[in-house]
């Protein structure tokens, strides 16, 4: 699958006010490398640069490396046997893309371990790749493997039913992501409002104290 084809198939639901820290660091790292790969960019960022971009600690970054390596998504390469000088990353684009094609309604997601990285990617990302053709082809290949269908009309009917289901699942999934994005935006709006009130109250108290007034032990904001 070419990068141009991937770019055409990517669906992105923008989470306007989502706090990036709510997304697992390993997933943010994988998404960063995914974007670099489809943009034909090399992946040679220093650890310091990655920490800056991902807004995480060095220990958090190393933990993300280990998780991605354990799931065969990422491989670090080194210039020396002692692994002191890292050169570049090898990102398993094919495997990560196969996860981004999944929805919450696919058997592969449903049957995956609840605490698996695969499930976390699907649950936390706002990107998915709509690839109806490959899903239908895979489903038909499975049917042919299990059943001996010789009637062309029967096979065509199965293709139509599978295609309809895949399209329907993608539509449901897009709606699900949009609903999730709206909820996250509202949560962030409430968080910012609370932060503003707390900041305002602190300013009022400090101003009051600067004039020699002693505020009560507890103040409540509306």
N, CA, C and O of each residue as an XYZ file, in Angstrom:
888
protein
N       0.848     -1.187      0.000
C       0.000      0.000      0.000
C       0.887      1.242      0.000
O       1.687      1.429      0.917
N       0.754      2.093     -1.019
C       1.609      3.268     -1.143
C       1.190      4.352     -0.158
O       0.067      4.355      0.346
N       2.124      5.281      0.110
C       1.818      6.380      1.023
C       0.722      7.284      0.464
O      -0.101      7.806      1.216
N       0.712      7.470     -0.864
C      -0.325      8.297     -1.489
C      -1.699      7.674     -1.276
O      -2.676      8.375     -1.009
N      -1.766      6.346     -1.398
C      -3.030      5.640     -1.189
C      -3.479      5.789      0.264
O      -4.659      6.005      0.541
N      -2.515      5.669      1.195
C      -2.833      5.815      2.614
C      -3.404      7.192      2.918
O      -4.398      7.321      3.632
N      -2.764      8.215      2.368
C      -3.202      9.587      2.623
C      -4.643      9.810      2.179
O      -5.383     10.570      2.803
N      -5.031      9.144      1.102
C      -6.401      9.283      0.600
C      -7.407      8.573      1.497
O      -8.578      8.948      1.548
N      -6.943      7.545      2.204
C      -7.845      6.719      3.001
C      -7.946      7.154      4.463
O      -8.805      6.661      5.194
N      -7.085      8.067      4.894
C      -7.080      8.476      6.298
C      -8.290      9.354      6.611
O      -8.581     10.313      5.897
N      -8.981      9.010      7.681
C     -10.071      9.827      8.207
C      -9.601     10.369      9.551
O      -9.127      9.613     10.399
N      -9.732     11.678      9.744
C      -9.246     12.280     10.986
C     -10.355     13.089     11.637
O     -10.861     14.052     11.061
N     -10.725     12.685     12.847
C     -11.713     13.432     13.620
C     -10.940     14.339     14.557
O     -10.270     13.861     15.472
N     -11.025     15.634     14.342
C     -10.210     16.581     15.103
C     -10.758     16.768     16.505
O     -11.904     17.182     16.684
N      -9.933     16.459     17.502
C     -10.313     16.683     18.896
C      -9.769     18.054     19.285
O      -8.639     18.171     19.760
N     -10.560     19.061     19.085
C     -10.086     20.431     19.155
C      -9.435     20.793     20.482
O      -8.375     21.419     20.506
N     -10.058     20.408     21.575
C      -9.552     20.837     22.875
C      -9.019     19.684     23.711
O      -8.905     19.796     24.932
N      -8.698     18.595     23.064
C      -8.250     17.428     23.827
C      -6.862     17.647     24.406
O      -5.962     18.135     23.722
N      -6.699     17.285     25.657
C      -5.400     17.349     26.312
C      -4.559     16.182     25.821
O      -4.925     15.023     26.017
N      -3.425     16.485     25.180
C      -2.572     15.429     24.615
C      -2.081     14.467     25.687
O      -1.782     13.310     25.394
N      -1.995     14.943     26.934
C      -1.510     14.084     28.011
C      -2.477     12.954     28.338
O      -2.113     12.007     29.036
N      -3.717     13.048     27.836
C      -4.688     11.985     28.093
C      -4.438     10.785     27.187
O      -5.034      9.725     27.378
N      -3.558     10.950     26.199
C      -3.229      9.855     25.291
C      -1.928      9.205     25.736
O      -0.949      9.891     26.030
N      -1.922      7.894     25.782
C      -0.769      7.095     26.148
C       0.462      7.564     25.355
O       0.380      7.739     24.139
N       1.600      7.769     26.036
C       2.806      8.279     25.374
C       3.222      7.383     24.211
O       3.616      7.879     23.155
N       3.135      6.068     24.398
C       3.526      5.135     23.337
C       2.684      5.342     22.081
O       3.184      5.206     20.965
N       1.411      5.669     22.264
C       0.531      5.890     21.112
C       0.869      7.209     20.433
O       0.882      7.294     19.205
N       1.142      8.241     21.231
C       1.539      9.527     20.639
C       2.829      9.378     19.840
O       2.983      9.965     18.769
N       3.754      8.581     20.378
C       5.023      8.336     19.688
C       4.782      7.585     18.379
O       5.355      7.931     17.346
N       3.939      6.564     18.427
C       3.629      5.788     17.221
C       2.951      6.659     16.162
O       3.252      6.544     14.974
N       2.044      7.523     16.591
C       1.359      8.414     15.648
C       2.333      9.413     15.026
O       2.221      9.749     13.847
N       3.286      9.883     15.825
C       4.303     10.802     15.312
C       5.132     10.121     14.225
O       5.365     10.697     13.162
N       5.574      8.894     14.494
C       6.375      8.157     13.516
C       5.539      7.771     12.295
O       6.043      7.753     11.172
N       4.273      7.467     12.518
C       3.362      7.152     11.411
C       3.264      8.337     10.454
O       3.349      8.173      9.237
N       3.083      9.531     11.016
C       2.974     10.738     10.192
C       4.272     11.024      9.445
O       4.251     11.478      8.301
N       5.399     10.755     10.095
C       6.688     10.955      9.433
C       6.867      9.966      8.282
O       7.356     10.325      7.211
N       6.468      8.728      8.517
C       6.634      7.690      7.495
C       5.808      7.984      6.250
O       6.314      7.892      5.131
N       4.540      8.339      6.438
C       3.702      8.593      5.263
C       4.073      9.917      4.595
O       3.683     10.182      3.457
N       4.832     10.744      5.319
C       5.336     11.984      4.738
C       6.729     11.819      4.161
O       7.378     12.793      3.780
N       7.190     10.543      4.099
C       8.511     10.206      3.544
C       9.651     10.923      4.267
O      10.630     11.338      3.645
N       9.514     11.065      5.589
C      10.563     11.685      6.394
C      11.360     10.606      7.126
O      10.816      9.563      7.490
N      12.640     10.863      7.336
C      13.455      9.929      8.106
C      13.135     10.093      9.588
O      12.707     11.162     10.023
N      13.345      9.031     10.359
C      13.055      9.069     11.790
C      14.375      8.960     12.546
O      14.822      7.863     12.882
N      14.985     10.096     12.806
C      16.276     10.126     13.494
C      16.277     11.132     14.642
O      17.337     11.611     15.045
N      15.105     11.452     15.168
C      14.996     12.450     16.233
C      15.758     12.018     17.484
O      15.784     10.838     17.833
N      16.369     12.981     18.143
C      17.045     12.696     19.409
C      16.000     12.482     20.499
O      14.847     12.888     20.353
N      16.410     11.844     21.588
C      15.484     11.642     22.706
C      14.996     12.977     23.263
O      13.828     13.119     23.626
N      15.903     13.951     23.324
C      15.538     15.269     23.845
C      14.460     15.914     22.976
O      13.512     16.514     23.482
N      14.623     15.779     21.661
C      13.641     16.356     20.740
C      12.291     15.649     20.867
O      11.245     16.299     20.837
N      12.310     14.336     21.007
C      11.066     13.581     21.147
C      10.347     13.952     22.443
O       9.123     14.080     22.461
N      11.108     14.126     23.530
C      10.504     14.536     24.803
C       9.849     15.905     24.666
O       8.784     16.157     25.230
N      10.497     16.780     23.914
C       9.963     18.126     23.706
C       8.663     18.077     22.908
O       7.686     18.739     23.260
N       8.658     17.297     21.840
C       7.473     17.204     20.977
C       6.316     16.519     21.697
O       5.169     16.956     21.602
N       6.625     15.447     22.416
C       5.584     14.659     23.084
C       5.216     15.203     24.460
O       4.236     14.772     25.069
N       6.020     16.164     24.947
C       5.803     16.761     26.270
C       5.791     15.682     27.353
O       4.854     15.571     28.143
N       6.856     14.900     27.358
C       6.960     13.816     28.334
C       8.367     13.786     28.921
O       9.272     14.462     28.430
N       8.537     12.999     29.968
C       9.852     12.853     30.595
C      10.676     11.829     29.820
O      10.145     11.079     29.001
N      11.982     11.807     30.090
C      12.859     10.848     29.425
C      12.501      9.418     29.832
O      12.535      8.506     29.006
N      12.160      9.228     31.105
C      11.772      7.886     31.561
C      10.472      7.443     30.886
O      10.312      6.273     30.538
N       9.544      8.393     30.704
C       8.292      8.077     30.013
C       8.536      7.699     28.564
O       7.871      6.815     28.022
N       9.497      8.376     27.935
C       9.840      8.079     26.543
C      10.434      6.679     26.420
O      10.068      5.922     25.521
N      11.351      6.336     27.327
C      11.976      5.010     27.282
C      10.945      3.905     27.535
O      11.029      2.823     26.954
N       9.985      4.187     28.398
C       8.917      3.212     28.649
C       8.088      3.015     27.376
O       7.683      1.898     27.054
N       7.843      4.112     26.661
C       7.101      4.029     25.398
C       7.884      3.215     24.368
O       7.307      2.417     23.629
N       9.206      3.422     24.324
C      10.052      2.630     23.419
C       9.863      1.138     23.687
O       9.671      0.347     22.763
N       9.920      0.770     24.962
C       9.834     -0.650     25.328
C       8.477     -1.247     24.953
O       8.396     -2.388     24.498
N       7.426     -0.475     25.145
C       6.082     -0.966     24.804
C       5.952     -1.188     23.298
O       5.438     -2.218     22.861
N       6.416     -0.224     22.510
C       6.314     -0.339     21.052
C       7.200     -1.465     20.529
O       6.826     -2.165     19.588
N       8.367     -1.639     21.132
C       9.257     -2.726     20.712
C       8.669     -4.086     21.073
O       8.785     -5.039     20.303
N       8.042     -4.176     22.235
C       7.433     -5.438     22.661
C       6.280     -5.839     21.746
O       5.960     -7.021     21.621
N       5.657     -4.841     21.105
C       4.538     -5.105     20.196
C       4.962     -5.109     18.728
O       4.120     -5.100     17.830
N       6.282     -5.123     18.492
C       6.822     -5.189     17.131
C       6.371     -4.015     16.258
O       6.170     -4.168     15.053
N       6.215     -2.849     16.877
C       5.858     -1.642     16.132
C       7.106     -0.810     15.850
O       7.168     -0.088     14.855
N       8.089     -0.915     16.724
C       9.276     -0.070     16.616
C      10.539     -0.866     16.929
O      10.540     -1.753     17.783
N      11.615     -0.526     16.215
C      12.931     -1.100     16.495
C      13.951      0.029     16.509
O      14.010      0.836     15.581
N      14.747      0.082     17.560
C      15.827      1.070     17.617
C      17.105      0.455     17.064
O      17.421     -0.694     17.373
N      17.832      1.194     16.264
C      19.101      0.705     15.722
C      20.244      1.524     16.311
O      20.080      2.697     16.647
N      21.410      0.877     16.428
C      22.556      1.512     17.077
C      23.806      1.388     16.211
O      23.935      0.473     15.398
N      24.718      2.331     16.408
C      25.966      2.340     15.645
C      27.043      1.506     16.322
O      28.077      1.223     15.715
N      26.816      1.105     17.576
C      27.816      0.343     18.320
C      27.166     -0.834     19.038
O      25.962     -0.826     19.293
N      27.958     -1.832     19.358
C      27.447     -3.042     20.001
C      26.942     -2.782     21.416
O      26.048     -3.483     21.892
N      27.501     -1.789     22.089
C      27.085     -1.477     23.459
C      25.797     -0.656     23.519
O      25.292     -0.355     24.600
N      25.281     -0.303     22.360
C      24.021      0.441     22.238
C      24.074      1.799     22.942
O      23.136      2.196     23.633
N      25.186      2.493     22.749
C      25.320      3.835     23.304
C      24.900      4.905     22.293
O      24.404      5.969     22.663
N      25.109      4.601     21.022
C      24.826      5.590     19.984
C      23.692      5.098     19.089
O      23.894      4.251     18.218
N      22.506      5.637     19.315
C      21.369      5.245     18.486
C      21.440      5.978     17.151
O      21.782      7.159     17.092
N      21.111      5.257     16.082
C      21.139      5.872     14.754
C      19.738      6.268     14.299
O      19.433      7.458     14.207
N      18.895      5.301     14.016
C      17.546      5.643     13.582
C      16.547      4.603     14.069
O      16.911      3.575     14.639
N      15.285      4.904     13.829
C      14.211      3.991     14.215
C      13.691      3.264     12.979
O      13.638      3.831     11.888
N      13.314      2.017     13.162
C      12.621      1.273     12.110
C      11.180      1.104     12.578
O      10.912      0.430     13.573
N      10.267      1.718     11.856
C       8.858      1.715     12.248
C       8.091      0.722     11.392
O       8.178      0.749     10.164
N       7.338     -0.156     12.048
C       6.563     -1.175     11.347
C       5.250     -0.553     10.859
O       4.200     -0.702     11.483
N       5.343      0.139      9.737
C       4.188      0.866      9.205
C       3.042     -0.077      8.859
O       1.881      0.225      9.137
N       3.361     -1.205      8.261
C       2.320     -2.145      7.835
C       1.468     -2.621      9.009
O       0.242     -2.677      8.911
N       2.120     -2.964     10.112
C       1.376     -3.461     11.274
C       0.546     -2.353     11.912
O      -0.607     -2.571     12.282
N       1.131     -1.165     12.042
C       0.399     -0.059     12.662
C      -0.803      0.334     11.810
O      -1.873      0.634     12.338
N      -0.624      0.333     10.497
C      -1.729      0.644      9.586
C      -2.845     -0.389      9.727
O      -4.026     -0.044      9.677
N      -2.469     -1.654      9.904
C      -3.490     -2.700     10.058
C      -4.346     -2.445     11.300
O      -5.524     -2.800     11.322
N      -3.761     -1.830     12.336
C      -4.526     -1.482     13.535
C      -5.421     -0.280     13.277
O      -6.559     -0.233     13.744
N      -4.902      0.696     12.531
C      -5.688      1.904     12.255
C      -6.878      1.620     11.336
O      -7.799      2.432     11.241
N      -6.859      0.478     10.665
C      -7.994      0.096      9.815
C      -9.144     -0.479     10.635
O     -10.271     -0.579     10.150
N      -8.856     -0.852     11.872
C      -9.866     -1.509     12.699
C     -10.835     -0.505     13.317
O     -10.499      0.659     13.532
N     -12.031     -0.981     13.593
C     -13.017     -0.208     14.345
C     -13.387     -1.004     15.594
O     -12.981     -2.155     15.753
N     -14.151     -0.386     16.462
C     -14.581     -1.062     17.691
C     -15.534     -2.216     17.402
O     -15.860     -2.989     18.303
N     -15.978     -2.338     16.166
C     -16.961     -3.364     15.817
C     -16.333     -4.571     15.127
O     -17.028     -5.533     14.801
N     -15.024     -4.524     14.904
C     -14.336     -5.633     14.244
C     -13.992     -6.730     15.249
O     -13.677     -6.450     16.406
N     -14.057     -7.971     14.798
C     -13.735     -9.106     15.668
C     -12.309     -9.019     16.201
O     -12.043     -9.401     17.341
N     -11.395     -8.517     15.377
C      -9.996     -8.429     15.800
C      -9.838     -7.497     17.000
O      -9.001     -7.735     17.869
N     -10.644     -6.439     17.044
C     -10.627     -5.541     18.207
C     -11.326     -6.203     19.395
O     -10.804     -6.203     20.510
N     -12.493     -6.758     19.150
C     -13.295     -7.366     20.220
C     -12.537     -8.502     20.903
O     -12.613     -8.660     22.121
N     -11.805     -9.293     20.113
C     -11.098    -10.456     20.654
C      -9.712    -10.131     21.207
O      -9.070    -10.994     21.808
N      -9.247     -8.908     21.014
C      -7.921     -8.521     21.517
C      -7.966     -8.380     23.040
O      -8.998     -7.994     23.588
N      -6.863     -8.686     23.733
C      -6.821     -8.495     25.193
C      -7.181     -7.059     25.567
O      -6.774     -6.116     24.889
N      -7.939     -6.896     26.641
C      -8.455     -5.572     27.007
C      -7.357     -4.553     27.283
O      -7.548     -3.362     27.039
N      -6.215     -5.001     27.784
C      -5.131     -4.074     28.108
C      -4.036     -4.066     27.036
O      -2.914     -3.630     27.291
N      -4.369     -4.546     25.848
C      -3.377     -4.613     24.773
C      -3.160     -3.240     24.144
O      -4.029     -2.370     24.203
N      -1.987     -3.063     23.541
C      -1.683     -1.811     22.850
C      -2.613     -1.624     21.653
O      -3.004     -0.501     21.335
N      -2.961     -2.712     21.001
C      -3.861     -2.636     19.842
C      -5.180     -1.968     20.229
O      -5.651     -1.062     19.543
N      -5.768     -2.423     21.328
C      -7.025     -1.830     21.795
C      -6.828     -0.366     22.191
O      -7.674      0.483     21.912
N      -5.708     -0.087     22.839
C      -5.435      1.283     23.280
C      -5.333      2.228     22.087
O      -5.824      3.356     22.140
N      -4.697      1.769     21.012
C      -4.572      2.587     19.801
C      -5.953      2.938     19.257
O      -6.222      4.092     18.923
N      -6.823      1.941     19.170
C      -8.162      2.162     18.623
C      -8.999      3.040     19.556
O      -9.798      3.857     19.097
N      -8.813      2.869     20.863
C      -9.612      3.621     21.834
C      -9.167      5.072     21.997
O      -9.965      5.924     22.385
N      -7.900      5.357     21.704
C      -7.383      6.685     22.019
C      -7.070      7.561     20.810
O      -6.927      8.774     20.962
N      -6.960      6.990     19.630
C      -6.624      7.816     18.469
C      -7.874      8.357     17.795
O      -8.956      7.778     17.897
N      -7.708      9.466     17.112
C      -8.809     10.050     16.340
C      -8.567      9.860     14.847
O      -9.232     10.477     14.014
N      -7.608      9.000     14.523
C      -7.303      8.690     13.124
C      -7.732      7.259     12.829
O      -7.489      6.360     13.635
N      -8.361      7.044     11.695
C      -8.553      5.677     11.231
C      -8.459      5.656      9.713
O      -8.692      6.662      9.043
N      -8.119      4.506      9.196
C      -7.927      4.359      7.754
C      -9.096      3.563      7.185
O      -9.277      2.385      7.496
N      -9.869      4.218      6.363
C     -11.038      3.572      5.767
C     -10.606      2.833      4.507
O     -10.384      3.437      3.458
N     -10.494      1.524      4.632
C     -10.047      0.698      3.510
C     -11.038     -0.452      3.328
O     -10.790     -1.582      3.749
N     -12.144     -0.139      2.703
C     -13.218     -1.123      2.519
C     -12.740     -2.291      1.665
O     -13.022     -3.450      1.971
N     -12.020     -1.983      0.602
C     -11.611     -3.020     -0.349
C     -10.811     -4.138      0.314
O     -11.118     -5.316      0.132
N      -9.785     -3.771      1.083
C      -8.935     -4.808      1.685
C      -9.701     -5.627      2.722
O      -9.461     -6.825      2.873
N     -10.629     -4.974      3.440
C     -11.430     -5.710      4.425
C     -12.347     -6.722      3.738
O     -12.491     -7.855      4.195
N     -12.954     -6.300      2.649
C     -13.848     -7.195      1.909
C     -13.050     -8.353      1.314
O     -13.476     -9.506      1.380
N     -11.896     -8.042      0.736
C     -11.052     -9.085      0.138
C     -10.616    -10.102      1.187
O     -10.595    -11.305      0.926
N     -10.270     -9.611      2.373
C      -9.856    -10.512      3.453
C     -11.017    -11.407      3.881
O     -10.840    -12.608      4.086
N     -12.203    -10.817      4.016
C     -13.381    -11.581      4.434
C     -13.749    -12.645      3.401
O     -14.094    -13.771      3.758
N     -13.673    -12.287      2.131
C     -13.996    -13.241      1.061
C     -12.972    -14.377      1.026
O     -13.328    -15.534      0.804
N     -11.706    -14.041      1.244
C     -10.656    -15.069      1.269
C     -10.917    -16.072      2.389
O     -10.699    -17.272      2.220
N     -11.388    -15.573      3.540
C     -11.708    -16.452      4.662
C     -12.894    -17.351      4.333
O     -12.909    -18.531      4.684
N     -13.887    -16.781      3.654
C     -15.066    -17.567      3.267
C     -14.668    -18.669      2.290
O     -15.102    -19.813      2.427
N     -13.847    -18.326      1.310
C     -13.400    -19.316      0.324
C     -12.576    -20.421      0.976
O     -12.603    -21.574      0.544
N     -11.840    -20.045      2.028
C     -11.016    -21.032      2.717
C     -11.874    -22.028      3.498
O     -11.538    -23.207      3.605
N     -12.994    -21.529      4.044
C     -13.848    -22.366      4.879
C     -14.978    -23.038      4.100
O     -15.438    -24.121      4.464
N     -15.418    -22.384      3.026
C     -16.550    -22.906      2.261
C     -16.152    -23.109      0.796
O     -15.324    -22.371      0.261
N     -16.737    -24.091      0.173
C     -16.510    -24.316     -1.255
C     -17.685    -23.725     -2.030
O     -18.712    -24.374     -2.229
N     -17.507    -22.488     -2.458
C     -18.578    -21.803     -3.183
C     -18.261    -21.829     -4.673
O     -17.255    -21.275     -5.116
N     -19.113    -22.466     -5.420
C     -18.907    -22.564     -6.873
C     -19.873    -21.668     -7.641
O     -19.624    -21.307     -8.791
N     -20.973    -21.317     -6.991
C     -21.985    -20.474     -7.636
C     -21.540    -19.012     -7.586
O     -21.386    -18.441     -6.506
N     -21.339    -18.420     -8.745
C     -20.859    -17.037     -8.821
C     -21.856    -16.053     -8.211
O     -21.468    -15.075     -7.573
N     -23.141    -16.323     -8.417
C     -24.185    -15.438     -7.882
C     -24.155    -15.440     -6.350
O     -24.293    -14.391     -5.722
N     -23.976    -16.603     -5.766
C     -23.895    -16.709     -4.302
C     -22.708    -15.907     -3.782
O     -22.812    -15.203     -2.777
N     -21.580    -16.020     -4.476
C     -20.379    -15.293     -4.067
C     -20.581    -13.782     -4.188
O     -20.162    -13.024     -3.314
N     -21.217    -13.354     -5.261
C     -21.475    -11.922     -5.467
C     -22.390    -11.368     -4.379
O     -22.201    -10.245     -3.911
N     -23.386    -12.164     -3.979
C     -24.295    -11.740     -2.911
C     -23.545    -11.579     -1.586
O     -23.797    -10.644     -0.826
N     -22.623    -12.505     -1.325
C     -21.826    -12.421     -0.103
C     -20.939    -11.178     -0.117
O     -20.783    -10.505      0.902
N     -20.363    -10.881     -1.275
C     -19.519     -9.688     -1.412
C     -20.329     -8.429     -1.111
O     -19.854     -7.532     -0.414
N     -21.550     -8.366     -1.636
C     -22.412     -7.202     -1.411
C     -22.755     -7.047      0.066
O     -22.727     -5.939      0.602
N     -23.080     -8.162      0.725
C     -23.438     -8.115      2.142
C     -22.252     -7.683      3.001
O     -22.393     -6.870      3.915
N     -21.086     -8.238      2.693
C     -19.885     -7.895      3.462
C     -19.520     -6.426      3.249
O     -19.187     -5.719      4.200
N     -19.584     -5.975      2.002
C     -19.268     -4.578      1.687
C     -20.209     -3.636      2.427
O     -19.782     -2.620      2.975
N     -21.490     -3.983      2.440
C     -22.484     -3.162      3.132
C     -22.186     -3.086      4.627
O     -22.296     -2.022      5.236
N     -21.807     -4.223      5.214
C     -21.501     -4.251      6.648
C     -20.255     -3.420      6.965
O     -20.237     -2.674      7.943
N     -19.223     -3.549      6.143
C     -17.986     -2.793      6.367
C     -18.258     -1.294      6.277
O     -17.788     -0.524      7.115
N     -19.015     -0.882      5.266
C     -19.367      0.535      5.108
C     -20.173      1.028      6.308
O     -19.951      2.130      6.809
N     -21.110      0.198      6.759
C     -21.964      0.565      7.895
C     -21.136      0.699      9.178
O     -21.346      1.617      9.970
N     -20.199     -0.224      9.369
C     -19.346     -0.171     10.561
C     -18.454      1.068     10.559
O     -18.256      1.696     11.599
N     -17.923      1.416      9.401
C     -17.091      2.619      9.311
C     -17.923      3.873      9.617
O     -17.450      4.786     10.294
N     -19.153      3.910      9.116
C     -20.032      5.062      9.369
C     -20.348      5.167     10.860
O     -20.343      6.261     11.425
N     -20.622      4.025     11.493
C     -20.895      4.015     12.938
C     -19.673      4.456     13.725
O     -19.775      5.192     14.706
N     -18.517      3.990     13.273
C     -17.278      4.303     13.980
C     -16.950      5.793     13.878
O     -16.507      6.404     14.850
N     -17.169      6.369     12.703
C     -16.935      7.801     12.526
C     -17.849      8.604     13.451
O     -17.419      9.579     14.066
N     -19.101      8.189     13.542
C     -20.050      8.865     14.434
C     -19.605      8.724     15.884
O     -19.702      9.668     16.668
N     -19.115      7.535     16.233
C     -18.609      7.291     17.591
C     -17.445      8.231     17.913
O     -17.400      8.812     18.997
N     -16.508      8.382     16.978
C     -15.355      9.253     17.199
C     -15.780     10.714     17.328
O     -15.234     11.458     18.142
N     -16.753     11.115     16.523
C     -17.240     12.496     16.593
C     -17.911     12.769     17.935
O     -17.729     13.837     18.519
N     -18.687     11.801     18.420
C     -19.335     11.942     19.731
C     -18.293     12.020     20.834
O     -18.405     12.835     21.750
N     -17.276     11.164     20.740
C     -16.204     11.164     21.736
C     -15.456     12.491     21.727
O     -15.113     13.026     22.781
N     -15.204     13.021     20.526
C     -14.495     14.298     20.410
C     -15.295     15.423     21.053
O     -14.728     16.292     21.717
N     -16.617     15.409     20.855
C     -17.483     16.437     21.445
C     -17.453     16.368     22.965
O     -17.375     17.398     23.636
N     -17.516     15.155     23.510
C     -17.478     14.977     24.966
C     -16.147     15.458     25.540
O     -16.108     16.111     26.583
N     -15.057     15.127     24.842
C     -13.740     15.549     25.308
C     -13.609     17.071     25.280
O     -13.014     17.670     26.176
N     -14.171     17.686     24.243
C     -14.119     19.143     24.128
C     -14.886     19.803     25.279
O     -14.433     20.801     25.839
N     -16.047     19.240     25.627
C     -16.847     19.793     26.725
C     -16.132     19.616     28.062
O     -16.162     20.503     28.915
N     -15.490     18.460     28.234
C     -14.738     18.213     29.467
C     -13.598     19.210     29.611
O     -13.359     19.744     30.694
N     -12.896     19.456     28.507
C     -11.788     20.411     28.526
C     -12.299     21.824     28.779
O     -11.641     22.607     29.463
N     -13.464     22.155     28.234
C     -14.058     23.479     28.451
C     -14.376     23.691     29.927
O     -14.122     24.763     30.477
N     -14.938     22.651     30.572
C     -15.243     22.746     32.008
C     -13.960     22.864     32.830
O     -13.909     23.596     33.818
N     -12.922     22.129     32.407
C     -11.650     22.189     33.127
C     -11.044     23.585     33.049
O     -10.536     24.104     34.043
N     -11.100     24.189     31.869
C     -10.549     25.526     31.694
C     -11.351     26.564     32.482
O     -10.787     27.505     33.041
N     -12.679     26.380     32.518
C     -13.529     27.304     33.274
C     -13.213     27.230     34.765
O     -13.134     28.255     35.443
N     -13.032     26.008     35.268
C     -12.688     25.824     36.676
C     -11.334     26.446     36.982
O     -11.156     27.099     38.010
N     -10.374     26.235     36.072
C      -9.036     26.790     36.259
C      -9.082     28.317     36.275
O      -8.380     28.960     37.056
N      -9.919     28.890     35.400
C     -10.051     30.353     35.334
C     -10.634     30.899     36.634
O     -10.157     31.908     37.155
N     -11.670     30.233     37.162
C     -12.294     30.684     38.410
C     -11.306     30.622     39.570
O     -11.242     31.532     40.397
N     -10.534     29.529     39.618
C      -9.556     29.382     40.694
C      -8.478     30.455     40.600
O      -8.047     31.007     41.612
N      -8.046     30.745     39.368
C      -7.033     31.779     39.159
C      -7.573     33.156     39.534
O      -6.872     33.969     40.135
N      -8.839     33.405     39.168
C      -9.470     34.686     39.480
C      -9.607     34.870     40.985
O      -9.329     35.947     41.513
N     -10.038     33.813     41.676
C     -10.201     33.888     43.123
C      -8.858     34.122     43.813
O      -8.773     34.881     44.779
N      -7.813     33.468     43.313
C      -6.482     33.652     43.891
C      -6.026     35.098     43.739
O      -5.436     35.672     44.655
N      -6.306     35.683     42.569
C      -5.931     37.077     42.316
C      -6.676     38.019     43.258
O      -6.093     38.963     43.791
N      -7.977     37.754     43.461
C      -8.797     38.593     44.347
C      -8.271     38.530     45.781
O      -8.176     39.550     46.463
N      -7.930     37.310     46.232
C      -7.423     37.131     47.594
C      -6.096     37.864     47.770
O      -5.876     38.531     48.781
N      -5.210     37.735     46.774
C      -3.902     38.392     46.862
C      -4.048     39.910     46.876
O      -3.339     40.599     47.610
N      -4.973     40.431     46.062
C      -5.211     41.878     46.051
C      -5.769     42.341     47.395
O      -5.373     43.382     47.920
N      -6.698     41.548     47.943
C      -7.305     41.892     49.227
C      -6.259     41.923     50.331
O      -6.259     42.821     51.173
N      -5.366     40.934     50.325
C      -4.320     40.862     51.346
C      -3.319     42.002     51.196
O      -2.755     42.474     52.184
N      -3.098     42.447     49.948
C      -2.152     43.549     49.728
C      -2.662     44.856     50.331
O      -1.878     45.764     50.607
N      -3.997     44.951     50.537
C      -4.583     46.138     51.159
C      -4.778     45.952     52.664
O      -5.397     46.784     53.328
N      -4.243     44.854     53.189
C      -4.307     44.620     54.624
C      -5.527     43.871     55.087
O      -5.740     43.726     56.291
N      -6.340     43.388     54.159
C      -7.532     42.630     54.540
C      -7.187     41.152     54.695
O      -6.381     40.605     53.943
N      -7.807     40.527     55.673
C      -7.607     39.098     55.874
C      -8.834     38.352     55.368
O      -9.931     38.528     55.896
N      -8.653     37.526     54.352
C      -9.809     36.800     53.811
C     -10.269     35.718     54.777
O      -9.479     35.266     55.606
N     -11.519     35.294     54.693
C     -12.001     34.195     55.548
C     -11.237     32.914     55.259
O     -10.579     32.783     54.227
N     -11.336     31.969     56.190
C     -10.586     30.715     56.055
C     -10.943     29.958     54.780
O     -10.095     29.290     54.188
N     -12.169     30.064     54.372
C     -12.573     29.351     53.151
C     -13.426     30.249     52.286
O     -14.315     30.952     52.766
N     -13.137     30.212     51.007
C     -13.922     30.972     50.038
C     -14.474     30.007     49.013
O     -13.792     29.075     48.587
N     -15.706     30.234     48.624
C     -16.328     29.353     47.640
C     -16.655     30.155     46.394
O     -17.129     31.289     46.466
N     -16.391     29.540     45.255
C     -16.754     30.174     43.993
C     -18.055     29.585     43.508
O     -18.360     28.421     43.770
N     -18.815     30.386     42.806
C     -20.110     29.915     42.303
C     -19.902     28.910     41.207
O     -20.872     28.393     40.651
